[in-house]
Amino acid sequence: MTDRECALEVRDYRVPDTEENAKICACPLCPTYDECMKGRGELLYCARASSACEVTRRGCVCGQCTVAVKHALSLNYYCASGPAPY
């Protein structure tokens, strides 16, 4: 493997959109998570798309989320901005 291939692997890495990650996802515990998001069954924004609902920022728990910690994520409000960039 060349250095370029290694860099591409890292750049292309994403948080896996798995049932395991969905089960430990902290989105439903977030102050920003609202009835619209709950009703649509939205979860795991760091791996999936941003919310289809209007996002009103009321605080963020991404920094304490097991998924975010496990994957060394450094941003917040994935519900508004979409999947974690790498």
CYANA upper distance limits for C-alpha pairs under 8 A (distance plus 0.5 A):
  1 MET  CA      5 GLU  CA      6.64
  1 MET  CA      6 CYS  CA      7.38
  2 THR  CA      6 CYS  CA      6.91
  3 ASP  CA      7 ALA  CA      6.73
  4 ARG  CA      8 LEU  CA      6.75
  5 GLU  CA      9 GLU  CA      6.75
  6 CYS  CA     10 VAL  CA      6.92
  7 ALA  CA     11 ARG  CA      6.61
  8 LEU  CA     12 ASP  CA      6.47
  9 GLU  CA     13 TYR  CA      6.75
 10 VAL  CA     86 TYR  CA      7.86
 11 ARG  CA     86 TYR  CA      5.79
 12 ASP  CA     86 TYR  CA      7.38
 13 TYR  CA     86 TYR  CA      7.13
 14 ARG  CA     47 ALA  CA      7.24
 14 ARG  CA     84 ALA  CA      7.52
 14 ARG  CA     85 PRO  CA      8.02
 14 ARG  CA     86 TYR  CA      7.54
 15 VAL  CA     46 CYS  CA      7.24
 15 VAL  CA     47 ALA  CA      5.52
 15 VAL  CA     71 HIS  CA      7.27
 15 VAL  CA     84 ALA  CA      7.76
 16 PRO  CA     21 ASN  CA      7.84
 16 PRO  CA     47 ALA  CA      6.70
 17 ASP  CA     21 ASN  CA      7.29
 17 ASP  CA     22 ALA  CA      7.98
 17 ASP  CA     44 LEU  CA      8.06
 17 ASP  CA     47 ALA  CA      5.96
 17 ASP  CA     48 ARG  CA      7.29
 18 THR  CA     22 ALA  CA      6.77
 19 GLU  CA     23 LYS  CA      6.66
 20 GLU  CA     24 ILE  CA      7.19
 21 ASN  CA     25 CYS  CA      6.43
 21 ASN  CA     44 LEU  CA      7.87
 21 ASN  CA     67 VAL  CA      6.82
 22 ALA  CA     43 LEU  CA      7.09
 22 ALA  CA     44 LEU  CA      6.38
 24 ILE  CA     65 CYS  CA      8.48
 24 ILE  CA     66 THR  CA      7.01
 24 ILE  CA     67 VAL  CA      7.25
 25 CYS  CA     43 LEU  CA      7.45
 25 CYS  CA     44 LEU  CA      6.39
 25 CYS  CA     65 CYS  CA      7.11
 25 CYS  CA     66 THR  CA      7.41
 25 CYS  CA     67 VAL  CA      6.66
 26 ALA  CA     30 CYS  CA      7.22
 26 ALA  CA     61 VAL  CA      7.69
 26 ALA  CA     62 CYS  CA      7.78
 26 ALA  CA     65 CYS  CA      5.80
 26 ALA  CA     66 THR  CA      7.85
 26 ALA  CA     67 VAL  CA      8.45
 27 CYS  CA     33 TYR  CA      6.93
 27 CYS  CA     43 LEU  CA      6.50
 27 CYS  CA     44 LEU  CA      7.21
 27 CYS  CA     45 TYR  CA      8.39
 27 CYS  CA     61 VAL  CA      8.12
 27 CYS  CA     62 CYS  CA      8.23
 28 PRO  CA     33 TYR  CA      6.39
 28 PRO  CA     38 LYS  CA      7.94
 28 PRO  CA     43 LEU  CA      7.95
 29 LEU  CA     33 TYR  CA      7.70
 29 LEU  CA     61 VAL  CA      8.13
 30 CYS  CA     59 GLY  CA      7.61
 30 CYS  CA     60 CYS  CA      6.40
 30 CYS  CA     61 VAL  CA      6.06
 31 PRO  CA     58 ARG  CA      5.95
 31 PRO  CA     59 GLY  CA      5.99
 31 PRO  CA     60 CYS  CA      7.06
 31 PRO  CA     61 VAL  CA      8.36
 32 THR  CA     55 VAL  CA      7.66
 32 THR  CA     56 THR  CA      6.82
 32 THR  CA     57 ARG  CA      5.90
 32 THR  CA     58 ARG  CA      5.29
 32 THR  CA     59 GLY  CA      6.42
 32 THR  CA     60 CYS  CA      7.12
 33 TYR  CA     37 MET  CA      6.72
 33 TYR  CA     38 LYS  CA      7.75
 34 ASP  CA     38 LYS  CA      6.70
 35 GLU  CA     39 GLY  CA      6.33
 36 CYS  CA     40 ARG  CA      6.74
 36 CYS  CA     53 CYS  CA      6.63
 37 MET  CA     41 GLY  CA      6.70
 37 MET  CA     42 GLU  CA      5.86
 37 MET  CA     51 SER  CA      7.52
 37 MET  CA     52 ALA  CA      8.30
 37 MET  CA     53 CYS  CA      6.78
 38 LYS  CA     42 GLU  CA      6.73
 42 GLU  CA     51 SER  CA      7.52
 43 LEU  CA     48 ARG  CA      8.37
 44 LEU  CA     48 ARG  CA      6.54
 45 TYR  CA     49 ALA  CA      6.27
 45 TYR  CA     50 SER  CA      6.18
 45 TYR  CA     51 SER  CA      7.79
 45 TYR  CA     78 TYR  CA      5.76
 45 TYR  CA     79 CYS  CA      5.83
 45 TYR  CA     82 GLY  CA      6.55
 45 TYR  CA     83 PRO  CA      6.26
 46 CYS  CA     68 ALA  CA      8.24
 46 CYS  CA     78 TYR  CA      5.87
 46 CYS  CA     79 CYS  CA      8.17
 46 CYS  CA     82 GLY  CA      6.92
 46 CYS  CA     83 PRO  CA      4.67
 46 CYS  CA     84 ALA  CA      5.38
 47 ALA  CA     82 GLY  CA      8.41
 47 ALA  CA     83 PRO  CA      5.39
 47 ALA  CA     84 ALA  CA      7.01
 48 ARG  CA     82 GLY  CA      7.37
 48 ARG  CA     83 PRO  CA      5.98
 49 ALA  CA     79 CYS  CA      8.23
 49 ALA  CA     82 GLY  CA      5.46
 49 ALA  CA     83 PRO  CA      6.31
 50 SER  CA     78 TYR  CA      6.73
 50 SER  CA     79 CYS  CA      5.12
 50 SER  CA     80 ALA  CA      5.90
 50 SER  CA     81 SER  CA      6.31
 50 SER  CA     82 GLY  CA      4.43
 50 SER  CA     83 PRO  CA      7.30
 51 SER  CA     55 VAL  CA      7.81
 51 SER  CA     79 CYS  CA      5.57
 51 SER  CA     80 ALA  CA      6.78
 51 SER  CA     82 GLY  CA      8.09
 55 VAL  CA     79 CYS  CA      7.71
 55 VAL  CA     80 ALA  CA      6.64
 60 CYS  CA     76 ASN  CA      7.17
 60 CYS  CA     77 TYR  CA      6.92
 61 VAL  CA     65 CYS  CA      6.84
 61 VAL  CA     76 ASN  CA      8.33
 62 CYS  CA     68 ALA  CA      6.80
 62 CYS  CA     75 LEU  CA      8.18
 62 CYS  CA     76 ASN  CA      6.06
 62 CYS  CA     77 TYR  CA      7.61
 63 GLY  CA     68 ALA  CA      7.05
 63 GLY  CA     69 VAL  CA      7.49
 63 GLY  CA     73 LEU  CA      8.38
 63 GLY  CA     74 SER  CA      7.88
 63 GLY  CA     75 LEU  CA      8.30
 63 GLY  CA     76 ASN  CA      7.54
 64 GLN  CA     68 ALA  CA      7.80
 64 GLN  CA     69 VAL  CA      7.42
 65 CYS  CA     69 VAL  CA      6.67
 66 THR  CA     70 LYS  CA      6.39
 67 VAL  CA     71 HIS  CA      6.74
 68 ALA  CA     72 ALA  CA      6.38
 68 ALA  CA     73 LEU  CA      5.50
 68 ALA  CA     74 SER  CA      8.29
 69 VAL  CA     73 LEU  CA      6.83
 73 LEU  CA     84 ALA  CA      7.68
 75 LEU  CA     84 ALA  CA      8.14
 77 TYR  CA     81 SER  CA      6.85
 78 TYR  CA     82 GLY  CA      5.28
 78 TYR  CA     83 PRO  CA      6.53
 78 TYR  CA     84 ALA  CA      7.41
